Amino acid sequence: MPDEGRLREQARAAVQNNKLPARRPDRMWGGPGIGALCAVCEKPVTKDELELKLSLPTTAEPPTWTSTTFTTDASPPGSWNA
């Protein structure tokens, strides 16, 4: 597993490349991974790892909800606050 400093760098890059939102989600939930690629480390998340799903409102008028799925391989959510 990468160290926390590297995860923070990767999380910053994911935000800059629009793979992750630049703000905290309004809703978040998780469960076992289903093999989707992690938005931070770009590796598949296995069923033994945690996958998180984020929901944020769109900027459309009227606002609608959109879900962005991203996964983490047990890295702390605080690494997104890079």
N, C-alpha and C positions, 0 to 999 in steps of 0.2 A: 504494500500500500504506500502511495506517495506520502511524503511528509506534509505537515500542515502548510508550510510556506509555499510549497509547490502547488498544493490544492488551491490556495488563495490566488496565486498567479493564474492558474487555469480557470478559476471562477471569474476573475476579472476579464480575461480574454473572452470567455463565453458571453459575458454581459456586453462587451464591446462589439462582439460579432452577432448580437441579437439572438443568441441561443438560449439565454436566460433573461428574465425581466430585470430592469434596472431598479426596481422597487420591490418591497415585500409584497407577497400575494395577499389577497383578501381571504382566500380559503386555501387550505393545504391538507392533504391526506396521503397516506402511503400504505404499502403492503409489500408482499414478496415480489421480487423482480420477475419480469417475463421475457428477459433477453433483449430488451430495448437498450440502445446505446445511451450511456451517461452523457449529459450535455457538458459536463466538466472534464472528465477524463477520456471520453469517447470509447469506453470499453463496454461490452455487454454486461448488464446487471442480471445476475443469476437469481434463481428462486431462493437462494440462501442469503441474498442481499436485499437491501431496502430500496424500493422505487417510490418516489414521491410524485404527486400530481399537484400542480398549482393552478388556481383559478384567479383570473384578473378581469375586471370589466374592460370592454373595448372603449375606444374614444369615439365610436360611432354615435350618431344621434338617431334614435334614443340609444343609450348605452345597452349593450348586451354582454353576456358573460362568455368568455372564451377560456378554454382550458389548455394549458401548455403542460405536456408531460415531460418531466425530466427525472433522471434517476441518479442515485448516489450509491456508491459501494461502501456504505457505513461511514462515509466522511461526515463530520459534524455539520449541521445546517449553518453554523456560524461561518463556515468557509465561504459562504455566498456573500457575506458581509465584508468582502475583501476591500 
